[in-house]
Structure formats: C-alpha cells, structure tokens
C-alpha cells in the first residue's frame, strides 16, 4: 500500500465517522454526502493500486519484448 492509498483510506474512515455524527445529529442528507465521499476515497485508493499494478505489468512486458525483439536502427 502506498502512502497516497493510506491517506485516502484515512479520509474514508474520517468521512464515515462524520457521516455517523451527522446522522445522529439529525442531518441525514449531509450524512449521505459524507458516506458518498467515503466510498469515493475508497474507490480512488483501489484505482491507484490498479494503476500501479498495470504500470508494472506494462513495463515488465515492454522490457521482455525489447529483449526478445530488439529494435534495429532505422526501423519503425
């Protein structure tokens, strides 16, 4: 887990806590908005992890291909 992902998950937890307090205080609409943001932060953290995995896979595949099929000068 990256520090960015960790920060996003912390923000998600804080948003859920705020949602609980808002709901208990009689503000259900604002509670829903905070809960929405909690899910938004979780989705961002998840997508950050996917981006890292895809980038690593792409880079390793490119390295493998360039080793097997090196480009010749003047070729496109």
DRENZA-161323 format. One line per field, with one value per residue: chain; residue in three letters; residue number from 1; x, y, z of N, C-alpha, C, CB in turn. Coordinates in Angstrom, 3 decimals. Each point is the difference from the previous one (the first is absolute). Glycine has a CB too. Example, Ala and Ser with C-alpha at 12.3 -4.5 7.8 and 13.67 -1.06 7.14 Angstrom:
REM residues 2
c (A | A)
r (ALA | SER)
k (1 | 2)
nX (13.190 | 1.542)
nY (-5.690 | 2.223)
nZ (7.800 | -1.966)
caX (-0.890 | 0.820)
caY (1.190 | 1.190)
caZ (0.000 | 0.060)
cX (0.900 | -0.770)
cY (1.200 | 1.090)
cZ (0.000 | 0.730)
cbX (-1.892 | 1.184)
cbY (-1.173 | -0.628)
cbZ (1.246 | -2.145)
***
This chain:
REM residues 76
c (A | A | A | A | A | A | A | A | A | A | A | A | A | A | A | A | A | A | A | A | A | A | A | A | A | A | A | A | A | A | A | A | A | A | A | A | A | A | A | A | A | A | A | A | A | A | A | A | A | A | A | A | A | A | A | A | A | A | A | A | A | A | A | A | A | A | A | A | A | A | A | A | A | A | A | A)
r (UNK | UNK | UNK | UNK | UNK | UNK | UNK | UNK | UNK | UNK | UNK | UNK | UNK | UNK | UNK | UNK | UNK | UNK | UNK | UNK | UNK | UNK | UNK | UNK | UNK | UNK | UNK | UNK | UNK | UNK | UNK | UNK | UNK | UNK | UNK | UNK | UNK | UNK | UNK | UNK | UNK | UNK | UNK | UNK | UNK | UNK | UNK | UNK | UNK | UNK | UNK | UNK | UNK | UNK | UNK | UNK | UNK | UNK | UNK | UNK | UNK | UNK | UNK | UNK | UNK | UNK | UNK | UNK | UNK | UNK | UNK | UNK | UNK | UNK | UNK | UNK)
k (1 | 2 | 3 | 4 | 5 | 6 | 7 | 8 | 9 | 10 | 11 | 12 | 13 | 14 | 15 | 16 | 17 | 18 | 19 | 20 | 21 | 22 | 23 | 24 | 25 | 26 | 27 | 28 | 29 | 30 | 31 | 32 | 33 | 34 | 35 | 36 | 37 | 38 | 39 | 40 | 41 | 42 | 43 | 44 | 45 | 46 | 47 | 48 | 49 | 50 | 51 | 52 | 53 | 54 | 55 | 56 | 57 | 58 | 59 | 60 | 61 | 62 | 63 | 64 | 65 | 66 | 67 | 68 | 69 | 70 | 71 | 72 | 73 | 74 | 75 | 76)
nX (0.850 | 1.514 | 0.413 | -2.506 | -1.275 | 0.312 | -1.626 | -2.459 | -0.325 | -0.011 | -2.399 | -1.667 | 0.133 | -0.964 | -2.603 | -0.940 | 0.250 | -1.832 | -2.267 | -0.266 | -0.431 | -2.272 | -1.770 | 0.057 | -1.060 | -2.919 | 2.188 | -2.053 | 1.432 | 2.709 | -0.186 | 0.082 | 2.629 | 1.626 | -0.788 | 1.144 | 2.807 | 0.115 | -0.144 | 2.186 | 2.214 | -0.590 | 0.448 | 2.844 | 1.058 | -0.817 | 1.521 | 2.796 | -0.034 | -0.511 | 2.504 | 1.973 | -0.961 | 0.360 | 2.975 | 0.974 | -1.239 | 1.394 | 2.868 | -0.139 | -0.999 | 2.432 | 2.089 | -1.086 | 0.175 | 2.993 | 1.014 | -1.352 | 0.840 | 3.379 | -2.027 | 1.918 | 1.088 | -2.869 | -2.563 | -2.352)
nY (-1.176 | 2.179 | 1.409 | -0.085 | -2.351 | 1.484 | 2.518 | -1.734 | -1.389 | 2.790 | 0.989 | -2.649 | 0.594 | 2.974 | -0.884 | -1.980 | 2.243 | 1.930 | -2.246 | -0.219 | 3.079 | 0.213 | -2.251 | 1.344 | 2.817 | -1.388 | -0.553 | -2.813 | 2.188 | -0.293 | -3.254 | -0.022 | 1.776 | -2.033 | -2.527 | 1.408 | 0.266 | -3.095 | -0.745 | 2.173 | -1.407 | -2.906 | 0.944 | 1.252 | -2.708 | -1.618 | 1.860 | -0.137 | -3.151 | 0.258 | 1.912 | -2.159 | -2.321 | 1.641 | 0.840 | -2.964 | -1.033 | 2.192 | -0.671 | -3.076 | 0.404 | 1.928 | -2.127 | -2.279 | 1.714 | 0.876 | -3.133 | -0.934 | 2.397 | 1.456 | 2.142 | -1.152 | 2.890 | 0.736 | -1.269 | 2.086)
nZ (0.000 | -2.088 | 2.688 | -2.081 | 1.615 | 2.760 | -0.957 | -0.963 | 2.824 | 1.612 | -1.800 | 0.722 | 3.076 | -0.309 | -1.610 | 2.314 | 2.220 | -1.662 | -0.276 | 3.140 | 0.336 | -2.148 | 1.356 | 2.831 | -1.269 | -1.228 | -2.789 | -1.404 | -1.830 | 1.494 | 0.053 | -3.161 | -0.058 | 1.794 | -1.777 | -2.635 | 1.341 | 0.884 | -3.047 | -0.874 | 1.743 | -1.151 | -2.968 | 0.668 | 1.152 | -2.575 | -1.988 | 1.609 | -0.497 | -3.083 | -0.362 | 1.176 | -1.898 | -2.652 | 0.633 | 0.427 | -2.730 | -1.753 | 1.034 | -0.586 | -3.048 | -0.627 | 1.042 | -1.878 | -2.605 | 0.454 | 0.337 | -2.712 | -1.833 | 0.662 | -1.427 | -2.438 | 0.829 | -1.484 | 1.856 | -0.062)
caX (-0.850 | 0.774 | -0.415 | -1.205 | -1.134 | -0.244 | -0.658 | -1.372 | -0.787 | -0.208 | -1.063 | -1.251 | -0.428 | -0.444 | -1.279 | -1.029 | -0.242 | -0.781 | -1.349 | -0.710 | -0.330 | -1.030 | -1.254 | -0.454 | -0.393 | -1.233 | 0.314 | 0.186 | 0.484 | 1.435 | 0.611 | 0.100 | 1.088 | 1.267 | 0.142 | 0.372 | 1.414 | 0.759 | 0.106 | 0.824 | 1.402 | 0.345 | 0.148 | 1.253 | 1.110 | -0.018 | 0.453 | 1.431 | 0.659 | -0.117 | 0.890 | 1.370 | 0.148 | 0.004 | 1.240 | 1.084 | -0.180 | 0.317 | 1.447 | 0.707 | -0.268 | 0.808 | 1.398 | 0.129 | -0.085 | 1.178 | 1.122 | -0.204 | -0.046 | 0.581 | -0.258 | 1.180 | 0.068 | -0.670 | -1.304 | -1.085)
caY (1.176 | 1.230 | 1.024 | 0.635 | -0.879 | 0.052 | 1.279 | -0.074 | -0.861 | 0.766 | 0.963 | -0.760 | -0.290 | 1.262 | 0.357 | -0.864 | 0.476 | 1.238 | -0.386 | -0.511 | 1.139 | 0.793 | -0.743 | 0.085 | 1.380 | 0.320 | 0.531 | -1.180 | 0.367 | 0.245 | -1.293 | -0.728 | 0.625 | -0.442 | -1.425 | -0.036 | 0.320 | -1.135 | -0.979 | 0.631 | -0.131 | -1.427 | -0.299 | 0.603 | -0.820 | -1.244 | 0.283 | 0.291 | -1.303 | -0.596 | 0.756 | -0.427 | -1.370 | 0.041 | 0.638 | -0.963 | -1.066 | 0.573 | 0.215 | -1.276 | -0.546 | 0.762 | -0.413 | -1.353 | 0.094 | 0.672 | -0.924 | -1.054 | 0.623 | 1.345 | 0.833 | 0.312 | 1.401 | 0.294 | -0.662 | 0.723)
caZ (0.000 | -0.077 | 0.965 | -0.559 | 0.273 | 1.445 | 0.279 | -0.503 | 0.888 | 1.233 | -0.307 | -0.082 | 1.380 | 0.603 | -0.609 | 0.586 | 1.365 | -0.128 | -0.432 | 1.187 | 0.857 | -0.678 | 0.072 | 1.391 | 0.257 | -0.714 | -1.327 | -0.855 | -1.332 | 0.080 | 0.326 | -1.273 | -0.772 | 0.597 | -0.315 | -1.417 | -0.110 | 0.539 | -1.083 | -1.035 | 0.412 | -0.095 | -1.429 | -0.446 | 0.518 | -0.767 | -1.367 | 0.084 | 0.043 | -1.336 | -0.886 | 0.295 | -0.504 | -1.465 | -0.437 | 0.199 | -0.981 | -1.297 | -0.078 | -0.083 | -1.324 | -0.964 | 0.174 | -0.547 | -1.461 | -0.557 | 0.110 | -0.999 | -1.326 | 0.063 | -1.160 | -0.804 | -0.378 | -1.252 | -0.106 | 0.676)
cX (0.896 | -0.484 | -1.241 | -1.240 | -0.375 | -0.736 | -1.453 | -0.879 | -0.246 | -1.116 | -1.356 | -0.533 | -0.509 | -1.355 | -1.133 | -0.322 | -0.840 | -1.434 | -0.821 | -0.442 | -1.114 | -1.358 | -0.584 | -0.495 | -1.235 | 0.215 | 0.242 | 0.535 | 1.497 | 0.759 | 0.196 | 1.153 | 1.359 | 0.244 | 0.398 | 1.490 | 0.874 | 0.194 | 0.875 | 1.486 | 0.469 | 0.215 | 1.301 | 1.198 | 0.111 | 0.550 | 1.480 | 0.786 | -0.032 | 0.958 | 1.446 | 0.245 | 0.072 | 1.294 | 1.171 | -0.082 | 0.388 | 1.510 | 0.753 | -0.237 | 0.822 | 1.460 | 0.238 | -0.007 | 1.250 | 1.237 | -0.105 | 0.090 | 0.598 | -0.272 | 1.316 | -0.023 | -0.633 | -1.329 | -1.025 | -0.887)
cY (1.240 | 0.991 | 0.739 | -0.837 | 0.050 | 1.289 | -0.005 | -0.850 | 0.669 | 1.021 | -0.704 | -0.295 | 1.258 | 0.429 | -0.853 | 0.416 | 1.271 | -0.311 | -0.503 | 1.156 | 0.858 | -0.693 | 0.074 | 1.411 | 0.435 | 0.630 | -1.141 | 0.337 | 0.240 | -1.290 | -0.824 | 0.559 | -0.442 | -1.475 | -0.183 | 0.273 | -1.106 | -1.056 | 0.525 | -0.155 | -1.456 | -0.394 | 0.583 | -0.826 | -1.300 | 0.231 | 0.361 | -1.309 | -0.698 | 0.679 | -0.448 | -1.394 | 0.002 | 0.602 | -0.976 | -1.125 | 0.489 | 0.152 | -1.320 | -0.653 | 0.713 | -0.416 | -1.377 | 0.051 | 0.642 | -0.880 | -1.080 | 0.566 | 1.405 | 0.764 | 0.249 | 1.470 | 0.183 | -0.705 | 0.770 | -0.948)
cZ (0.000 | 1.060 | -0.504 | 0.285 | 1.486 | 0.374 | -0.470 | 0.906 | 1.349 | -0.207 | -0.078 | 1.399 | 0.693 | -0.560 | 0.556 | 1.429 | -0.015 | -0.414 | 1.186 | 0.901 | -0.606 | 0.070 | 1.409 | 0.340 | -0.770 | -1.370 | -0.998 | -1.395 | -0.022 | 0.334 | -1.269 | -0.839 | 0.532 | -0.307 | -1.465 | -0.155 | 0.570 | -1.097 | -1.141 | 0.335 | -0.081 | -1.454 | -0.542 | 0.443 | -0.791 | -1.403 | -0.042 | 0.026 | -1.350 | -0.963 | 0.198 | -0.569 | -1.523 | -0.530 | 0.129 | -1.025 | -1.386 | -0.158 | -0.130 | -1.355 | -1.062 | 0.086 | -0.595 | -1.525 | -0.598 | 0.105 | -1.073 | -1.408 | 0.059 | -1.293 | -0.729 | -0.321 | -1.358 | -0.162 | 0.790 | 0.717)
cbX (-1.864 | 0.382 | 2.393 | 1.393 | 0.702 | 2.069 | 2.215 | 0.862 | 0.956 | 2.428 | 1.655 | 0.744 | 1.671 | 2.398 | 1.206 | 0.773 | 2.172 | 2.089 | 0.893 | 1.346 | 2.361 | 1.749 | 0.801 | 1.632 | 2.363 | -1.038 | 0.997 | -1.846 | -2.213 | -0.462 | -1.068 | -2.492 | -1.471 | -0.250 | -1.715 | -2.312 | -0.578 | -0.926 | -2.270 | -1.852 | -0.283 | -1.323 | -2.501 | -1.074 | -0.311 | -1.978 | -2.302 | -0.467 | -0.620 | -2.407 | -1.578 | 0.018 | -1.245 | -2.493 | -0.898 | 0.035 | -1.841 | -2.209 | -0.261 | -0.209 | -2.307 | -1.595 | 0.143 | -1.135 | -2.487 | -0.992 | 0.152 | -1.449 | -2.054 | 1.790 | -1.990 | 0.076 | 2.081 | 2.209 | 1.096 | 0.075)
cbY (-1.242 | -0.373 | 0.264 | 1.045 | -1.499 | -1.390 | 1.150 | 0.287 | -2.011 | -0.311 | 1.438 | -1.023 | -1.867 | 0.676 | 0.700 | -1.880 | -1.018 | 1.263 | -0.584 | -2.138 | -0.002 | 0.941 | -1.541 | -1.813 | 0.474 | 0.284 | 2.065 | -1.074 | 0.994 | 2.370 | 0.046 | -0.469 | 1.984 | 1.710 | -0.575 | 0.756 | 2.412 | 0.435 | -0.884 | 1.655 | 1.989 | -0.483 | -0.032 | 2.251 | 0.992 | -0.802 | 0.774 | 2.165 | -0.183 | -0.574 | 1.969 | 1.408 | -0.892 | 0.199 | 2.257 | 0.548 | -0.991 | 1.205 | 2.080 | -0.288 | -0.609 | 1.935 | 1.379 | -0.965 | 0.157 | 2.213 | 0.444 | -1.252 | -1.351 | -0.841 | 1.089 | -2.319 | 0.322 | 0.347 | -2.226 | 1.767)
cbZ (1.229 | -2.470 | 0.762 | -1.803 | -1.909 | 0.405 | -0.201 | -2.323 | -1.143 | 0.646 | -1.250 | -2.180 | 0.116 | 0.321 | -2.076 | -1.457 | 0.745 | -0.612 | -2.284 | -0.105 | 0.846 | -1.535 | -1.824 | 0.615 | 0.441 | 2.198 | 1.067 | 1.261 | -0.471 | 0.718 | 2.285 | 0.048 | -0.484 | 1.838 | 1.764 | -0.656 | 0.134 | 2.334 | 0.610 | -0.482 | 1.513 | 2.086 | -0.254 | 0.088 | 2.300 | 1.330 | -0.563 | 1.232 | 2.397 | 0.438 | 0.062 | 2.096 | 2.003 | 0.014 | 0.695 | 2.449 | 1.389 | -0.018 | 1.362 | 2.487 | 0.734 | 0.164 | 2.080 | 2.041 | 0.191 | 0.611 | 2.479 | 1.615 | -0.589 | 1.556 | 1.140 | -0.978 | 1.353 | -0.965 | -0.295 | -1.695)
***
